[in-house]
């Protein structure tokens, strides 16, 4: 991701619910670690659950003014929270009109990362509901997207990150970010290549598994030389990629995955693994597009 000299901000999207502070906390702390500015974004679109049940003014002008006033109040409260937590982080705000997905995608063009909150919605709610923008933002973002669950996740000590490795060009950016995050947090790193057996399992799988182990070792070797302070564990694990990664990350500081992959990570445009871990991981999920390396 970006260094302090590049100055591209950490962007965090905030929802109408002012009680959701976990994503804002993560973003503020990340900006402080990287010595980057923080941009807090709220998009005024169709009224969300945060506005339902309130008395809505009858005219469009009054309704729009009411949303603008509440949006500004949300941003002011978020800024005060960041200043109290990380007083050295330079913070600006953006109150935008339009679809939150479009607004955040546009912000991703000049951002180091886009940070979003999540309440672990069901798959149907995540894909079809208006309460979440994570999947459509991740599908087209130009930078890493971090989805931080509510309520706050408590990692195990000593802290560690988990990264899914598949040997693809797309996955290389995820491995780079995982080492970088582990170094910034003074944390350990678990690099996992997940081997998913074929349905028939009639052929000898020893040779392809050994090839996967060799590939895993080669991938992490160069990065480990750049980050000698990161204590690394790398292993081949047999099972379904989503389940293996979710289980491995249960007590982690974060789980890092790419948007696409091959082998055990073959999936849809966004990636079946990327979508799957978003629903099952209990720690922050960092989804990395290839161009984010």
PAPA-129044 format. One line per field, with one value per residue (C-alpha): x, y, z; chain. Coordinates in pm, whole numbers, m for minus. Layout:
<rs>
c1: (X, ...) .
c2: (Y, ...) .
c3: (Z, ...) .
chaine: (A, ...) .
</rs>
This chain:
<rs>
c1: (0, 95, 382, 370, 552, 276, 11, m294, m554, m717, m1086, m1354, m1724, m1959, m2325, m2612, m2576, m2330, m2283, m2084, m1732, m1523, m1446, m1368, m1136, m953, m915, m787, m532, m418, m373, m164, 57, 118, 141, m128, m429, m776, m1084, m1424, m1698, m2075, m2292, m2645, m2846, m3183, m3284, m3139, m3255, m3090, m3351, m3659, m3918, m3842, m4070, m3966, m4040, m4296, m4097, m3784, m3592, m3675, m3602, m3265, m3176, m3262, m3038, m2758, m2784, m2775, m2489, m2284, m2355, m2238, m1914, m1853, m1904, m1674, m1404, m1423, m1387, m1077, m916, m966, m822, m544, m476, m179, m382, m487, m858, m1089, m1450, m1664, m2042, m2137, m2467, m2534, m2508, m2260, m2115, m2034, m1895, m1661, m1548, m1451, m1270, m1074, m899, m685, m696, m453, m744, m1121, m1253, m1612, m1806, m2010, m2268, m2219, m2531, m2658, m2559, m2903, m2888, m2531, m2602, m2952, m3000, m2937, m2775, m2436, m2210, m1910, m1934, m2002, m1729, m1478, m1561, m1435, m1220, m877, m721, m753, m1094, m1103, m1429, m1433, m1699, m1927, m1908, m1538, m1317, m1073, m762, m547, m203, 53, m116, m101, m236, m351, m305, m438, m172, m246, 54, m139, m42, m361, m270, 79, m60, m239, 84, 269, 4, m6, 369, 337, 50, 227, 537, 335, 155, 462, 264, 325, 204, 43, 58, m176, m204, m536, m548, m900, m905, m1088, m1430, m1312, m967, m863, m526, m211, m220, 122, 307, 73, 72, 451, 445, 209, 446, 739, 540, 436, 795, 914, 639, 706, 1087, 1141, 895, 1047, 1384, 1226, 1052, 1295, 1119, 800, 778, 637, 454, 359, 175, m33, m379, m630, m993, m1235, m1060, m1336, m1366, m991, m919, m1213, m1106, m741, m838, m1080, m842, m638, m574, m684, m733, m585, m716, m700, m999, m935, m732, m664, m636, m807, m916, m1101, m1425, m1641, m1536, m1487, m1379, m1586, m1329, m1327, m1704, m1714, m1468, m1653, m1950, m1760, m1448, m1481, m1178, m1120, m1097, m854, m945, m666, m699, m399, m319, m284, 59) .
c2: (0, 363, 510, 837, 1017, 934, 1088, 906, 894, 609, 646, 525, 518, 584, 486, 676, 470, 670, 368, 184, 291, m22, 55, 418, 302, 64, 332, 594, 354, 245, 607, 669, 364, 466, 839, 910, 1142, 1005, 1092, 1025, 986, 984, 950, 1084, 841, 676, 696, 402, 231, 503, 747, 525, 586, 957, 1231, 1311, 1663, 1667, 1854, 1734, 2047, 2006, 1634, 1690, 1964, 1732, 1456, 1704, 1835, 1485, 1384, 1684, 1603, 1244, 1365, 1617, 1345, 1108, 1374, 1444, 1070, 1046, 1354, 1211, 872, 974, 1347, 1342, 1212, 1480, 1431, 1570, 1487, 1441, 1469, 1336, 1307, 984, 609, 513, 237, 481, 741, 491, 342, 690, 757, 433, 577, 804, 615, 389, 179, 200, 86, m28, m169, m489, m652, m999, m989, m1309, m1380, m1270, m945, m878, m922, m778, m550, m177, m202, m313, m185, m409, m656, m409, m177, m464, m583, m265, m78, 42, m12, m261, m271, m351, m484, m452, m650, m523, m584, m529, m833, m924, m1098, m1349, m1260, m1259, m1096, m1248, m1200, m1475, m1463, m1699, m1790, m1952, m1865, m1649, m1303, m1171, m1327, m1173, m833, m993, m1156, m823, m645, m923, m890, m513, m523, m779, m559, m246, m423, m606, m925, m1278, m1401, m1731, m1794, m2073, m2256, m2439, m2763, m2865, m3233, m3327, m3490, m3839, m3841, m4140, m4000, m3968, m3616, m3633, m3474, m3172, m3115, m3112, m2865, m2646, m2657, m2559, m2274, m2151, m2151, m1957, m1697, m1612, m1636, m1304, m1118, m1262, m1124, m777, m814, m1012, m887, m1077, m1421, m1641, m1972, m2117, m2441, m2642, m2721, m2961, m2851, m2596, m2257, m2051, m2278, m2320, m1947, m1853, m2106, m1995, m1630, m1673, m1502, m1302, m931, m963, m1197, m1093, m1234, m1141, m1061, m1350, m1666, m2006, m2362, m2381, m2020, m2049, m1853, m1576, m1230, m1101, m1445, m1706, m1716, m1338, m1337, m1646, m1527, m1197, m1387, m1623, m1444, m1271, m1049, m764, m890, m711, m773, m675, m613, m697, m332, m258, m413) .
c3: (0, 17, 218, 409, 130, m120, 101, m39, 238, 418, 326, 566, 486, 777, 806, 967, 1285, 1499, 1729, 1461, 1547, 1485, 1121, 1206, 1484, 1249, 985, 1229, 1376, 1029, 922, 1234, 1169, 810, 888, 631, 631, 696, 491, 648, 386, 418, 108, 96, m111, m64, 303, 494, 812, 1014, 885, 877, 1138, 1156, 1040, 685, 557, 274, 12, m168, m69, 300, 289, 121, 370, 660, 522, 464, 820, 969, 741, 849, 1213, 1158, 1002, 1281, 1544, 1356, 1329, 1702, 1766, 1547, 1702, 2049, 1949, 1708, 1750, 1510, 1216, 969, 899, 635, 553, 244, 243, m100, m280, m465, m440, m163, m383, m663, m421, m254, m584, m702, m374, m418, m724, m505, m174, 4, 129, 166, 505, 562, 853, 848, 1075, 925, 715, 559, 200, 75, 270, 159, m210, m238, 61, 69, 413, 277, 1, 70, m219, m503, m374, m349, m700, m867, m614, m728, m385, m98, 71, 443, 589, 967, 1155, 1428, 1717, 1775, 1722, 2002, 1856, 2035, 2168, 2020, 1725, 1379, 1026, 790, 412, 149, m107, m442, m658, m903, m1018, m860, m525, m516, m415, m120, 1, m24, 181, 441, 507, 520, 769, 988, 998, 1081, 1367, 1498, 1434, 1310, 970, 870, 495, 388, 60, 70, m125, m224, m334, m652, m621, m723, m563, m775, m880, m675, m529, m366, m659, m702, m327, m322, m611, m407, m108, m331, m481, m137, m14, m320, m289, 74, 52, m126, 95, 410, 305, 282, 617, 836, 1150, 1060, 1217, 940, 938, 601, 542, 299, 438, 285, 283, 146, 110, 274, 576, 622, 602, 824, 1089, 1071, 1112, 1403, 1649, 1396, 1356, 996, 700, 364, 36, m331, m548, m787, m792, m939, m816, m478, m518, m849, m828, m967, m1085, m734, m618, m438, m159, m119, m86, 132, 395, 415, 554, 784, 912, 1249, 1205, 958, 598, 365, m1, m238, m615, m834, m907, m533, m502) .
chaine: (A, A, A, A, A, A, A, A, A, A, A, A, A, A, A, A, A, A, A, A, A, A, A, A, A, A, A, A, A, A, A, A, A, A, A, A, A, A, A, A, A, A, A, A, A, A, A, A, A, A, A, A, A, A, A, A, A, A, A, A, A, A, A, A, A, A, A, A, A, A, A, A, A, A, A, A, A, A, A, A, A, A, A, A, A, A, A, A, A, A, A, A, A, A, A, A, A, A, A, A, A, A, A, A, A, A, A, A, A, A, A, A, A, A, A, A, A, A, A, A, A, A, A, A, A, A, A, A, A, A, A, A, A, A, A, A, A, A, A, A, A, A, A, A, A, A, A, A, A, A, A, A, A, A, A, A, A, A, A, A, A, A, A, A, A, A, A, A, A, A, A, A, A, A, A, A, A, A, A, A, A, A, A, A, A, A, A, A, A, A, A, A, A, A, A, A, A, A, A, A, A, A, A, A, A, A, A, A, A, A, A, A, A, A, A, A, A, A, A, A, A, A, A, A, A, A, A, A, A, A, A, A, A, A, A, A, A, A, A, A, A, A, A, A, A, A, A, A, A, A, A, A, A, A, A, A, A, A, A, A, A, A, A, A, A, A, A, A, A, A, A, A, A, A, A, A, A, A, A, A, A, A, A, A, A, A, A, A, A, A, A, A, A) .
</rs>
